[in-house]
Every structure is written in structure tokens, then in C-alpha cells.
Amino acid sequence: MQKRKLGKSNLEVSTIGLGCMGMSYSYGPPKEKQEMIALIRAAVERGVTFFDTAEAYGPYINEELVGEALAPFRGQVVIATKFGWKIDLKAERGLAGLDSRPEHIKEVAEGSLKRLRVDAIDLYYQHRVDPEVPIEDVAGAVKDLIQQGKVKHFGLSEAAAKTIRRAHAVQPISAVQSEYSLWHRDPEKEVLPTCEELGIGFVPYSPLGKGFLTGKIGENAKFDSSDFRSILPRFTSEALKANQALIHLLSSIAERKKAPLAQIALAWLLAQKPWIVPIPGTTKLDRLEENIGAVAVELTPDDLRDIESASSKITIQGARYPEQIERMTNR
Ligand SMILES: NC(=O)c1ccc[n+]([C@@H]2O[C@H](COP(=O)([O-])OP(=O)(O)OC[C@H]3O[C@@H](n4cnc5c(N)ncnc54)[C@H](OP(=O)(O)O)[C@@H]3O)[C@@H](O)[C@H]2O)c1
């Protein structure tokens, strides 16, 4: 597998990483642990060196899974995790609001280190910007952890450009992780130009549109209450139906390139900037192989122009998140 550097940091990772969240959280009940351990190890065998988790996923059990699966590969892989929630196992989804107070960050870092079974967290992202805590204080707390050797790189998730700048001035940021794909292009406005200017890598999450951009989620798809997509406006039947226009576009390119839709969606992200590293999530080996196969799909300038002109005529229906969740982003 080819590698990419996350911006001007010296953090080098496989061109495509593996998002591990769905193995334990968000998309239905946790999957069978031994199967997921085998899947994560199969990813390592295939050259994936970048794994994404968070304290909040489970909560906790996804970090435990990733820690156990990657224990034999210490030093050969990069594990990214995230802090910033007040965890309460009795609360909905285990999350009772944000908490990025410096003392809290330092406390929860110890838990992540234990669950991940590492001496240092390779990449530690703030999961969501906490409006109660100045970002300089958050960056300062992570700086302290870096000085203590407990963290190697700092990141932010779903932060606004001005916040990225302020944090970067205190502790250089290696990567920003935010949603980015053909059906959510907001980062192009300010965040990507800021990352480019400051030499920060960008990690698109939900790069397959939470599964939609693979073409495998039809307009009649139903999600039960254990699946987060059941509350997302973009996954109602009406929105799924209206947004099939994007699937038709991806299908036409997929036919031309003789590649599956998932690979076109990922290859499009890879073609945007050489410091972009998507982290598609899957719980299935054949899909993992399909997704990492996207590194071999090269979209030509003509392909990219066709995607641009066709997608500019498509208006995506349905918000990506309900309002109270969207409010936590871009600040
Ligand atoms: N920072 C944040 O706030 C944030 C938010 C969300 C996610 N993330 C991270 O980003 C990672 C990826 O995002 P995501 O899981 O939300 O969305 P995603 O990668 O866009 O899509 C995952 C979904 O697509 C399906 N899928 C994957 N590959 C496929 C293929 N080749 N063909 C058909 N279906 C396929 C998966 O189902 P199967 O499992 O059945 O294959 C799963 O339902 C997460 O694991 C997590 O680590 C971060």
C-alpha cells in the first residue's frame, strides 16, 4: 500500500486508513469481537497502517477492540483516538455533553492509553470543539501530554478554520478530521485552504457517505433504532430517493473506470490533495479489500471535470445531522 504524509507533520500513514467505529458503535449492535479483531489484523496484512477509534465509540469498547487487535503490531501502525466527551453510560449513546477541560483531557488520556495498550497515543484529536473551553487551553493540555511523551500528534475534528488557526499557534496540529465526501463538501470552503496554508493533513470521515455512496443503500433502505442513520435527515426515504442522482453519476464514472462505486468515491477524495487520507469503515473483509483497492483507481483530469460538472447540478437533499448535532460542528 502506498503511503501519504499528513501535511508537513512527519506522520506517515497508509494512503487509506480503516475507520473502526462501526465495529462497536453507531451502525447497530457491536459486531462479534473475534471477527473484528481478525478483520483489523487482515487490514494490517494488506498494508493498512492507520486506524481510527475514539473513547466515545462504545463508549470505550472500540478502543479496547483496537488495542487488543493491534497489540502484536506496536510501532508498525498509527492509532488515532479522540477525547472531548463527558461519558455517562446511562446517557443516550453514552454521551452526556462535551468536556474538554484540560484536567479532564489529561485524565481520560490515561484511560485511552490503557485501553489501546500503548505508551503513547499516536494521534489525539479533540472530537468536538467545546465552547466552554478556549481552544488555546485544549492545545496547551495536549502540548503538556506531548511533552510528557504520552501523545505524539495533535488533531481536531469538525473544527472551524479560525479555531484550527488558534490551536495550531499553541501546539502544531498534524491532522484535522471532518466529514468530507461527494455529498458533504463544506470543508472545501475554509478548512481545506487553511490546512493547506498551515501544512496540516486532512482525514475525511464518513468518506463513503455512511454507506450511501457505495450504491448499496437504496431508497427503500430501513434503519432500526440501534442504527444512528435512523435519525439522520439524509437517510429518510425521501432524501435517499432524491439523492440517487448522485449514485447515477458515480455509476457512470464507475462503468467508465471498471471499478465499484466505493472506489470512485474514495479515489475522488484522494485526487483532491496529496495530504488527504480517508478512513472508510467496514465490518467485512471483501469490502475492506474493495476500499483499499481505491488507491489503484486514478481519476484523470477529464474524469474529475465530469464529476465536478455533473455533481454541481445535483442538490443534495436532507441535512447530514439533526440540528442539535450539527450545532456541535464548525465552531
Ligand atoms: N470524527 C468524527 O466525528 C467521526 C464521525 C463519524 C465517523 N468517524 C470515523 O470515520 C470512520 C468512517 O466513517 P463511517 O463509518 O461513519 O462511514 P463510511 O466509512 O462512509 O461508511 C461506512 C458504511 O459503509 C458500509 N461500507 C463500507 N465499505 C463498503 C463497500 N465497499 N461497499 C458497500 N458498503 C460499504 C459499511 O457497512 P459494512 O460494515 O456492512 O461494510 C458502513 O455501514 C468511522 O469508522 C470513524 O472511525 C469519525
The ligand as an SDF file (V2000), in Angstrom:
LIG
                    3D

 48 52  0  0  0  0  0  0  0  0999 V2000
  -14.6690   12.4830   13.9090 N   0  0  0  0  0  0  0  0  0  0  0  0
  -15.9350   12.1610   13.8790 C   0  0  0  0  0  0  0  0  0  0  0  0
  -16.7810   12.8500   14.4480 O   0  0  0  0  0  0  0  0  0  0  0  0
  -16.3680   10.9210   13.1450 C   0  0  0  0  0  0  0  0  0  0  0  0
  -17.7270   10.7240   12.8260 C   0  0  0  0  0  0  0  0  0  0  0  0
  -18.0770    9.5580   12.1320 C   0  0  0  0  0  0  0  0  0  0  0  0
  -17.1080    8.6340   11.7750 C   0  0  0  0  0  0  0  0  0  0  0  0
  -15.8070    8.8380   12.1280 N   0  0  0  0  0  0  0  0  0  0  0  0
  -14.7340    7.8720   11.7540 C   0  0  0  0  0  0  0  0  0  0  0  0
  -14.7660    7.6680   10.3530 O   0  0  0  0  0  0  0  0  0  0  0  0
  -14.8590    6.2790   10.0600 C   0  0  0  0  0  0  0  0  0  0  0  0
  -15.6340    6.0490    8.7710 C   0  0  0  0  0  0  0  0  0  0  0  0
  -16.8890    6.6980    8.7900 O   0  0  0  0  0  0  0  0  0  0  0  0
  -18.2850    5.9370    8.8110 P   0  0  0  0  0  0  0  0  0  0  0  0
  -18.1090    4.5400    9.2750 O   0  0  0  0  0  0  0  0  0  0  0  0
  -19.2320    6.8270    9.5100 O   0  0  0  0  0  0  0  0  0  0  0  0
  -18.7710    5.9650    7.3030 O   0  0  0  0  0  0  0  0  0  0  0  0
  -18.2510    5.4120    5.8990 P   0  0  0  0  0  0  0  0  0  0  0  0
  -16.8780    4.9120    6.0110 O   0  0  0  0  0  0  0  0  0  0  0  0
  -18.5660    6.4810    4.9390 O   0  0  0  0  0  0  0  0  0  0  0  0
  -19.2760    4.2160    5.6250 O   0  0  0  0  0  0  0  0  0  0  0  0
  -19.3880    3.1090    6.4350 C   0  0  0  0  0  0  0  0  0  0  0  0
  -20.6030    2.3050    5.9870 C   0  0  0  0  0  0  0  0  0  0  0  0
  -20.4380    1.9000    4.6340 O   0  0  0  0  0  0  0  0  0  0  0  0
  -20.5240    0.4810    4.5330 C   0  0  0  0  0  0  0  0  0  0  0  0
  -19.4560    0.0990    3.5660 N   0  0  0  0  0  0  0  0  0  0  0  0
  -18.1220    0.2450    3.7410 C   0  0  0  0  0  0  0  0  0  0  0  0
  -17.4490   -0.1520    2.6500 N   0  0  0  0  0  0  0  0  0  0  0  0
  -18.3800   -0.5600    1.7610 C   0  0  0  0  0  0  0  0  0  0  0  0
  -18.3040   -1.0820    0.4440 C   0  0  0  0  0  0  0  0  0  0  0  0
  -17.1350   -1.2400   -0.1810 N   0  0  0  0  0  0  0  0  0  0  0  0
  -19.4690   -1.3840   -0.1880 N   0  0  0  0  0  0  0  0  0  0  0  0
  -20.6650   -1.2260    0.4330 C   0  0  0  0  0  0  0  0  0  0  0  0
  -20.7950   -0.7230    1.6900 N   0  0  0  0  0  0  0  0  0  0  0  0
  -19.6630   -0.4060    2.3500 C   0  0  0  0  0  0  0  0  0  0  0  0
  -20.3050   -0.0470    5.9260 C   0  0  0  0  0  0  0  0  0  0  0  0
  -21.0790   -1.2160    6.1560 O   0  0  0  0  0  0  0  0  0  0  0  0
  -20.4100   -2.6320    6.4960 P   0  0  0  0  0  0  0  0  0  0  0  0
  -19.7830   -2.5100    7.8380 O   0  0  0  0  0  0  0  0  0  0  0  0
  -21.5910   -3.5310    6.4930 O   0  0  0  0  0  0  0  0  0  0  0  0
  -19.4340   -2.9010    5.4060 O   0  0  0  0  0  0  0  0  0  0  0  0
  -20.8470    1.0880    6.8120 C   0  0  0  0  0  0  0  0  0  0  0  0
  -22.2370    0.9630    7.0060 O   0  0  0  0  0  0  0  0  0  0  0  0
  -15.5390    5.6850   11.3050 C   0  0  0  0  0  0  0  0  0  0  0  0
  -15.2720    4.3100   11.4400 O   0  0  0  0  0  0  0  0  0  0  0  0
  -14.9210    6.5090   12.4110 C   0  0  0  0  0  0  0  0  0  0  0  0
  -13.6750    5.9610   12.7850 O   0  0  0  0  0  0  0  0  0  0  0  0
  -15.4360    9.9770   12.7930 C   0  0  0  0  0  0  0  0  0  0  0  0
  1  2  1  0
  2  3  2  0
  2  4  1  0
  4  5  1  0
  4 48  2  0
  5  6  2  0
  6  7  1  0
  7  8  2  0
  8  9  1  0
  8 48  1  0
  9 10  1  0
  9 46  1  0
 10 11  1  0
 11 12  1  0
 11 44  1  0
 12 13  1  0
 13 14  1  0
 14 15  2  0
 14 16  1  0
 14 17  1  0
 17 18  1  0
 18 19  2  0
 18 20  1  0
 18 21  1  0
 21 22  1  0
 22 23  1  0
 23 24  1  0
 23 42  1  0
 24 25  1  0
 25 26  1  0
 25 36  1  0
 26 27  1  0
 26 35  1  0
 27 28  2  0
 28 29  1  0
 29 30  1  0
 29 35  2  0
 30 31  1  0
 30 32  2  0
 32 33  1  0
 33 34  2  0
 34 35  1  0
 36 37  1  0
 36 42  1  0
 37 38  1  0
 38 39  2  0
 38 40  1  0
 38 41  1  0
 42 43  1  0
 44 45  1  0
 44 46  1  0
 46 47  1  0
M  CHG  2   8   1  16  -1
M  END
$$$$
